[in-house]
Each structure stands twice: as structure tokens, then as C-alpha cells.
Amino acid sequence: MLGKRKSEEKIINIEATMKGNLVFNDPVNLKISGKFEGELETKGTLIIGEQAEVKTKVIKGENIKILGKVKGDVICSNRLELFPPGLVIGNIQAPILIIKEGASLKGYCDIPAIEEKKLKKHPKKK
């Protein structure tokens, strides 16, 4: 009898300096601990570590936790959390945004209203 294998958790930790565009089509847990410059699109959880410095036009992800420095816009489809000493210099778009005391944001926030979320899930038929 064959049993289902427990899916292995995918974790990638980048501790080096890196430039380029990263796109993940499958969910991964990605942690950036070093320097990154380029565009970044993830599924799963993205953690910008305390020592990380990220320069990007845009970061796109599902669940994002920021403890380091980010210069660029952040588009999050689920939950975005800023922890101290995290710093974001750029605009944020997320349905759930949590900024802990000691974290900083220099930019604008776009948090969709409940009505907007419902419209996206169930658009009106014409």
C-alpha cells in the first residue's frame, strides 16, 4: 500500500550579494539575509532579514515579513508585516498590513476596502 508522502518544505536562504530577477512559480519560503538588487516575485513566504538590503522596482509576494531595508514598492496579495528595525522606502499595497513599533515606512499605503475585496472575488456580470 502506498501512502502519501509528506510534502517537504522548500526553504531558500540567500546570504550573499545578488543581482537579477527572481520569479518563483511554486510556493517557497525565501529568506534574504544579504544584499539583493533586481525584481522579485514569490509565492509562499518571503522574509527580508535584519541585515538585508534590498533595492528593487517592485517586490511581489503572498506573505512578506520585513526586518531589513527595502528601497522599492511592495505588492503583497495576503499579509505584509514590518518588524523593527525594518525600513521600507516605497509604496505598499496589501490587504493586511501590520507595522510593529520601531519599524519605519516612508511611502504610501494602499489597503483595499472590504467592498473592493468582495468585488474582485465576485465581479458584477454585465
Number of C-alpha atoms within 10 A of each C-alpha: 2 4 5 5 6 6 6 6 9 11 13 12 13 17 15 12 14 14 14 10 12 12 12 13 10 9 16 16 17 20 20 24 21 19 18 23 17 16 18 20 17 22 20 17 18 26 19 26 23 18 16 23 21 27 18 20 14 19 23 19 24 18 21 28 18 25 23 24 21 24 19 19 20 24 21 22 16 15 18 24 18 23 20 15 17 24 21 22 17 18 17 23 20 22 17 15 18 13 15 13 10 11 18 18 16 12 12 12 14 13 14 13 9 9 8 12 13 11 10 9 8 9 10 7 4 3
